[in-house]
Amino acid sequence: MIQQEQYTRTFSSFSGADIVATFNGRVIGEIQAITYSISREVAPIYTMGSPDPRSFSRGKRGISGSLVFVQFDRDALLEEMRKNYDNKAPQMLGYQTFIANANGQGMNGSMGLEMQILNGLKATRGTTTGYGIETWDEKMTELGYGATNTFNPDNLTDFFLPEYADQLMPFNVTITMANEFGQRAGMEIYGVQILNEGSGFSVDDVVTAKAYTFVARKIKPVERKGNLRLEGRASGSPVQDNKPVGGALII
């Protein structure tokens, strides 16, 4: 038993089955893969009299990556971000937009008009072909005046819940690793902003996936965390009188 314990301490490795990803304090079980890359501009410096670079100057750094989710019967990222966990997770931040460009109810009580305009809402004034941009102009003007005779541009905007992933405010991703031997590690990606999203369906596909690309501000690399096996216990389990607890031998 002692030899086995010493052997399992020698190497620490983790597979995808040992990893959980947390998005702004929310664990999303549909995550299938997460990748990232760090690149930096490096430019050669030349002077007259030599075709070879005298030196190299390092410039801007960029962090980017991708997220892949298995597609079940929901948009996992957006739906989890919208959930309210009664102050146990950060509240989702809405995005500001013009009321005529949004759907649903805004955080200040305004009702979005986008679907009405897209579905052919006719202007109440003007020509008989008053659709589209003419309707948008009219509705925005009416919103600006509201119930008064004074135009107030503050009435034109409100905060709405995102309809697309690229409307999500920046968030952090935490990657937690824990294997069967009690070894643990973790890393963080800060300031993630979604750029693109894509998915598709085919009769030949058994699994449907949804992919996102993102940029980030900073990455905290993988760091080793406390090995619970060294303490001879599982997380949260009591240790009593240096005796085996849960089948683990305390050394």
Disulfide bonds with the S-S distance in Angstrom:
none
